[in-house]
Amino acid sequence: MFTTLLFYLLAVVLVVAAFRVITASSPVTAVLHLILAFFTASMIWMLQQAEFLALMLILVYVGAVMVMFLFVVMMLDMRDYDNTITQKLKPYVPLGIVIGLIMVLEMAVVLSRSWFETPKASEFPADYDNTLELGILMYQQYPFAVQVGGVVLLVGMVSAIALTLRKREDARYTRSGEQVRVRAQDRVRLVDIPSQSEKTTPSENTKGDA
């Protein structure tokens, strides 16, 4: 009973966090809610006895990827692009809603079938190690699929860098070639300045005589 209540509680938190990811006006707020969604999903996986996947979700996504996203979002100047992005996305809103509804219906059909036709859970021995079995499946039976997934992630990372890369007039770049070729006589100029001496004003002379 406690496990069931905890599952529904985590599911509600996950749905609310995911909804805030797509409705938050601030990108930093959206990223923070996405971190909460990942963490809650890992707790649900922990309830399903998928400890390895739960820990990997926390270590890889919450601990590394999402923190990197948060720093990138905080460093990017999004104020100049809010209006432009909104104007560009408005024509695609109806199509996005239709695609989202189709995805929701597909998931509802799959989950309804799994809910009503759930087979009996398999019983595993006490010394069963799901992490070992997952490693055997990933690196012995399906290594090509794992490599394809890595290539897809790499392409996504390069695409994100290409999309956010833009030219800025106020940015300063370090050119290592010019720094290596620099010479002291091109950067330092010696100037002969005659020595200066303090001159007394007539008022100071008058005060001294007094």
N, C-alpha and C positions, 0 to 999 in steps of 0.2 A: 504493500500500500504506500509506504513512504517513497519507494523508488518511482512509482507511478506519479505521485504528486510532484516529486522533484522533476521528473521528465516534463510534465506539462508546464511547470513553472519556468524551467529553462527554455521550453519552446516558446512561451509567451515573450520572454525577454529577447530571444533570438528574432522573433518576428518584428517586435517593436524596434530593435536596433537596426534591422535591415530596412525597415520603412524609413527610419531617420537618415539612413545613408543616402537615400535617393531624394529626400525632401529637405534636407538641411541646406540653408542658404550659404553657410560658411563651409569652405572645403576642409578646414581643420576639424570642424565639428563632424563632418561626414566621415573623415578618416578615423576619428576617435570612436564613433559608433561602429565602424567596420571592425575595429580592433575588438570591441565588445562582442560583436556578432561572431567573430572567429573564436574568441575565448569561450563563449557559451556553446558553440557547436562542438568544441573539444570536450566540454563537460558532458554533453550528450553522448559523444562517442565513448567517453569513459564509462558511462552507465551501460553502454552496450558491450562492454568488455573489449573494446578496441583500444587498448592502452597505447600501443605504438603510434597509431594514427593520431590520437589525441595529443600525445607529447610532441609529435612532429608538427602538428598544427600550431601549437603554442611556440615551440622553439623557432621554427622556420618562418611562419607567416607573422605571428604576433611579435616575436622577438626580433626579427630581422627585416622582413619585407615591409611590414606596415610601419615600423619605425622609420625606415628609409623613405617611404611614401610621405610620412608626416613631415620629415625634414625638407623633402623636395617641395611639398605644397607650401610650407612656411617660407621657403626661400624664393618661390616664384611670385612675381608681381601679378596677381590675378585681377586687380581692379580695372586695368585697362582693357581686359578681355571679357568682362562679365556681359556687357551689352552686346558685344559682337557674337559671343557664343550663344546668347539667348536668341538673337535674331536668326542665326544659322540653324538652330535646333527647332524653331517653331514649325517649319513645314514638315518635319519628320515626326511630330508628336502623334498624329493619328495612326501612322504606320507602326510606331513603337507601341501604342496601346493595343492595336490588333495583335501584334506579335506576342506581347506580354500575356494577353488573354489566351492565345493558343497554347503558350507554354504552361500556363496555369491549368488549363483543361487537360493537357497531356499528363502533367504530374498528378492531377486529381484522379485520372483513370488508372494510372499505374499504382498509386497509393491505395485506391479503393480495392483494386484486385488483390494487392498484397495484404490488405487489412482483412478482407473476407476470406481469402484463401491462403492464409498463413500456415505453412507446414510446421510440423513439430520441430522444435529446435534440436540440433544434434548434440549429443552428449560426448564430451571430450574427457580423456583421462586426466588425472591430476597433474601429470608431468608434461602436459601439452603446452607448447610454446608457440603462440600465434605470431610473435615477431620472427622466429626462425622460419615458419611456414611462409610468411609474407616475403621474406628475403629470398627463399627458394623460388617462389612464383615470379618475383620481379627480375631476378638476375640469372635464373636458369631456364625457366619456361617462357618468359615474355621479356627478354632483354631488348628486343627491337622496339617494342612499344614504349619501354622506358626511355630509350634513346630518342625516339620520335617526340615524346613529351618534352624532353630536355631541349630539343631543337625548337619546338613551338614556343617554349618559354623564352629562349634566347631571341627568337624573332620578335616576340612581344616586347622584350626589353629594348631592342634596337629601334623598334617602331615608336615606342614611347619617347625615347631620346630624340628621334627624328622629328616627332610632332611638337615637342617642346623647344626644340632648337630654333632660335630666332636671332636676328641681328639687332643689336642695340647700339645706338649712337654714343651713349654715355658709358659704355663698357670699356674697360682697359684690359688688354691681353698681354701676356708675357711671351715675347719672341726670343726663344733661347738662342737662335742663330745670331741675332743682332747682339745679344749680350756677350756671346763668345768672341765675336769679331771686334768688340769695342776696344779702343786704345786710350791710354791715359791722356795723351796730348789732345785728343778730341773732346774729352770731357772736363779737363782741368785747365784753367787759364791763369797764369801768373801775372799779377798786376803790380807794378812798382808805384807805391803810394808814398809820398814824402811824409816824414814824421810831423805830427801836429803838436803845437804848444798852446797852452791856455793863454788867452789874451785878457788883460784886465781892462775893465771899462772905466771911463773917467769918474763915475760915481764911486767906484771902489777905491780909486786913488784919493779922492777927497775924504772918504771915511778914514783912510789910513793916515792921512796928514792930521786929521782932527784927533 
